[in-house]
Amino acid sequence: MLAAVGLVAGIVLVLAAGAGLWLWYRVHPAGPVAPAGPVTPGFGAAAGPGTPSGGVSSPGGGGGGSQLARRDGLAAAPMPSAAPAAALPSVLSTRDPGVIVLPAPSAKGPVGIPSGFPHTPEGALAQLAAVDVDVLGVTTLDHAREVIGSWAAPGGPSGQSWSAVKALAAFHSAAGLSGGASPGLAMRATPMMGLVKATDGPDWTVVCVDFELDATMATTARIAVADCQRMTWQADPVPGVDGGRWVIAAGAEPAQPPSIWPGTDAAVTAGYRNLRQG
């Protein structure tokens, strides 16, 4: 996206509505909500040997403007589209989407987020999942700002521009909350599927995670949310993490993926693969 406003192509807002919850708030400035209909094939549908999910693989190289332009193009490449209703719980597929094994963390990084993932696309995917799980679980704006301040490279998203901060601000506003901790609100994000959209050399990749989000406010509702981010390897160690770490990279946030209920035919068609903890 040229100006990412949403954490994901679809993000959940939880509103008290009679006896239950009503979900759905779409923040997608890159274009209108996709109409109902079949899901367009995803990156995994054209699987190749370049990356764990069959995404676009570049050997990297080049410098300055050529490298930036190439990476901007990879990040901005359109993602598959799906109707908003595809994010709701649905019938599971019997098709095998394949598996990406997420490596385990070896350290605690800044703000207490798991880190120490290996210098691989799978490591970048695991790191993005860890960041999003933490931010969606805590839900407060102050915490989201603190996280991106510690987990973005120079030139990356800020505490004001990061899609997660904007999504949480919209969430709290619509729910009539203050942006801080609320004893009546609980969220839990579980990374279920993912893909590697693109790589450009060993130090840069675009990865996407599709989560099951359980939101409780008087009662519990479930929906899928998804996130894509550029990730870059920082070799400089930080306290508690030796040997470098993956962080959210500089540049505009990438085109966001469809939020599709994990395990459905629509999710498999979009190119998502099951995530398994290693």
C-alpha positions in Angstrom: 0.0 0.0 0.0 1.1 3.5 -0.6 -0.3 4.6 2.8 -1.2 1.7 5.0 -3.9 2.5 7.5 -5.0 -1.0 8.5 -3.0 -3.6 10.3 -4.7 -6.0 8.0 -7.0 -6.1 5.0 -9.8 -6.6 7.6 -9.5 -5.9 11.3 -11.9 -6.7 14.0 -13.7 -4.2 16.1 -15.7 -5.5 19.1 -18.9 -3.7 19.9 -21.5 -4.7 22.6 -24.7 -5.4 20.6 -27.6 -6.7 22.7 -26.7 -10.1 24.0 -23.6 -10.6 22.0 -20.9 -9.0 19.9 -20.9 -7.5 16.4 -17.6 -7.8 14.5 -16.2 -6.1 11.5 -14.5 -3.0 10.7 -12.6 -2.7 7.5 -9.6 -0.4 7.1 -8.3 -0.7 3.6 -7.3 2.6 1.9 -5.7 0.8 -1.1 -9.2 0.1 -2.6 -12.7 -0.9 -1.9 -13.7 -4.1 -0.1 -13.6 -7.0 -2.5 -17.0 -8.2 -3.7 -18.3 -11.6 -2.8 -17.1 -14.3 -5.1 -14.3 -16.8 -5.5 -10.9 -16.0 -4.0 -8.2 -15.1 -6.5 -5.2 -17.5 -6.5 -2.4 -16.6 -4.1 1.3 -16.7 -4.1 1.4 -20.3 -2.8 -0.8 -21.4 -5.7 2.2 -20.9 -8.0 4.5 -22.6 -5.6 8.2 -22.7 -6.6 11.4 -23.6 -4.9 12.4 -20.0 -4.1 10.8 -19.6 -0.7 9.0 -21.8 1.8 5.6 -20.7 0.5 6.4 -20.4 -3.2 6.7 -16.6 -3.2 8.8 -14.4 -5.4 12.5 -14.9 -4.8 15.2 -12.4 -5.8 18.9 -13.0 -5.2 19.3 -9.3 -4.0 22.2 -7.3 -5.0 22.3 -3.9 -6.6 22.3 -0.8 -4.4 20.7 2.5 -3.8 17.7 3.3 -5.9 17.6 0.0 -7.8 17.4 -2.0 -4.7 14.8 0.3 -3.1 12.6 0.3 -6.3 12.8 -3.5 -6.5 11.8 -4.0 -2.9 9.0 -1.4 -3.2 7.7 -3.3 -6.1 7.8 -6.7 -4.3 6.0 -5.2 -1.3 3.3 -3.4 -3.2 2.4 -6.3 -5.5 -1.3 -7.0 -5.1 -2.4 -9.7 -2.8 -5.3 -12.1 -3.4 -8.7 -10.7 -2.8 -11.6 -12.2 -0.8 -15.0 -11.1 0.4 -15.2 -9.8 4.0 -17.4 -12.8 4.9 -14.4 -15.1 4.2 -13.0 -14.0 7.6 -15.8 -15.6 9.5 -15.7 -19.2 10.8 -16.6 -21.6 7.9 -16.3 -25.1 6.6 -12.8 -26.5 6.7 -11.1 -27.8 3.6 -9.9 -31.4 3.0 -7.1 -30.1 0.8 -3.6 -30.1 2.1 -2.2 -26.6 2.1 1.3 -27.6 3.1 3.2 -26.6 6.2 5.7 -23.9 7.2 7.5 -24.9 10.4 8.1 -21.8 12.6 11.3 -21.9 14.5 11.3 -21.4 18.3 12.7 -18.2 19.8 16.0 -18.3 21.7 15.7 -15.1 23.6 13.5 -12.3 24.9 13.8 -9.1 22.9 12.8 -5.5 23.5 9.4 -5.0 25.3 9.6 -8.7 26.3 8.7 -10.0 22.8 10.1 -13.4 21.9 13.2 -13.0 19.6 16.3 -14.8 18.6 14.7 -16.4 15.5 17.0 -17.6 12.8 18.2 -15.6 9.8 15.7 -17.3 7.4 12.3 -16.4 5.9 10.7 -18.8 8.4 12.5 -16.8 11.2 11.1 -13.6 9.9 7.6 -15.1 9.7 7.9 -16.3 13.3 9.1 -12.9 14.4 6.2 -11.0 12.8 3.8 -13.5 14.4 5.3 -12.9 17.8 5.0 -9.1 17.4 1.4 -9.3 16.3 0.4 -11.8 19.0 1.8 -9.5 21.6 0.2 -6.3 20.3 -3.2 -7.8 19.7 -3.1 -9.5 23.1 -2.3 -6.4 25.1 -4.6 -4.2 22.9 -3.5 -0.8 24.4 -2.3 2.1 22.3 0.6 2.9 24.5 1.9 -0.7 24.3 1.6 -0.7 20.5 3.6 2.5 20.2 6.3 1.1 22.5 6.5 -2.1 20.5 6.9 -0.4 17.1 9.4 2.0 18.6 11.6 -1.0 19.4 10.8 -3.3 16.5 11.0 -1.1 13.4 14.1 -0.2 11.4 14.9 3.4 10.7 12.5 4.6 8.0 9.9 2.0 9.1 6.5 2.5 10.6 6.3 4.9 13.6 4.1 5.1 16.7 1.8 7.3 14.8 1.9 5.7 11.3 2.0 2.0 12.1 -1.1 0.2 10.9 -1.5 -1.6 14.3 -1.7 1.6 16.2 -4.3 3.0 13.7 -6.3 -0.2 13.9 -6.3 -0.2 17.7 -7.3 3.4 17.8 -10.2 2.8 15.5 -11.1 -0.3 17.6 -11.1 1.6 20.9 -13.0 4.5 19.4 -15.8 2.3 18.0 -16.1 0.3 21.2 -16.3 3.4 23.4 -13.0 2.6 25.1 -10.2 4.9 26.2 -7.3 3.2 24.5 -5.9 1.9 27.7 -6.4 -1.4 29.5 -10.0 -2.4 29.8 -11.0 -5.1 32.3 -14.0 -6.1 30.1 -11.9 -6.7 27.0 -9.7 -9.7 26.2 -8.2 -10.7 22.9 -6.0 -13.7 21.9 -4.4 -14.0 18.4 -3.3 -17.4 17.3 -1.1 -17.7 14.2 -2.7 -20.4 12.1 -1.5 -20.0 8.5 1.1 -17.9 6.7 3.1 -17.4 3.6 6.3 -15.8 2.4 5.3 -13.3 -0.3 8.8 -12.4 -1.5 12.5 -12.4 -0.6 15.3 -10.2 -1.8 18.6 -11.6 -0.7 19.0 -13.1 2.7 18.3 -10.0 4.7 14.9 -8.8 3.4 11.6 -10.5 3.0 7.8 -9.9 3.0 5.9 -12.3 5.1 2.2 -12.7 5.9 0.4 -14.3 8.9 -3.3 -15.3 9.0 -4.6 -15.4 12.6 -7.6 -16.7 14.4 -8.6 -13.8 16.7 -10.7 -14.6 19.8 -12.3 -11.5 21.1 -14.2 -11.4 24.4 -16.4 -8.5 25.5 -19.3 -9.9 27.6 -19.2 -12.9 25.2 -16.6 -14.4 22.8 -16.6 -14.1 19.0 -14.0 -15.3 16.5 -12.8 -14.0 13.2 -9.7 -14.2 11.0 -7.3 -11.3 10.7 -4.1 -11.2 8.6 -1.0 -9.0 8.4 1.8 -8.6 5.9 5.0 -6.7 6.7 8.4 -6.1 5.2 11.0 -7.6 7.5 14.8 -6.9 7.5 17.6 -8.5 9.4 19.5 -6.2 11.8 22.9 -7.6 12.6 23.6 -5.3 15.5 22.8 -7.0 18.8 20.4 -5.6 21.3 20.2 -6.4 25.1 19.1 -10.0 25.5 19.5 -10.9 21.8 22.9 -12.0 20.4 23.7 -12.2 16.7 21.0 -10.0 15.2 17.2 -10.1 14.8 14.4 -9.6 12.4 12.6 -6.2 12.6 9.9 -4.5 10.5 11.7 -2.9 7.6 11.8 0.6 6.2 9.4 1.7 3.6 5.6 1.8 3.1 3.7 -1.1 4.6 3.0 -3.8 1.9 -0.2 -4.6 0.2 -2.2 -6.3 2.9 -3.4 -9.9 2.5 -7.0 -11.2 2.7 -8.3 -12.1 6.1 -9.6 -15.6 5.5 -10.8 -18.2 8.1 -7.8 -20.5 8.5 -8.1 -24.0 7.0 -10.9 -23.2 4.5 -10.7 -23.8 0.7 -10.5 -20.0 0.4 -7.4 -19.8 2.6 -5.7 -22.6 0.7 -6.5 -21.0 -2.7 -5.1 -17.7 -1.5 -1.8 -19.4 -0.9 -1.7 -19.7 2.9 0.0 -22.7 4.4 -0.5 -24.2 7.9 1.9 -22.9 10.5 3.5 -25.5 12.8 5.7 -24.7 15.8 9.1 -26.2 15.5 
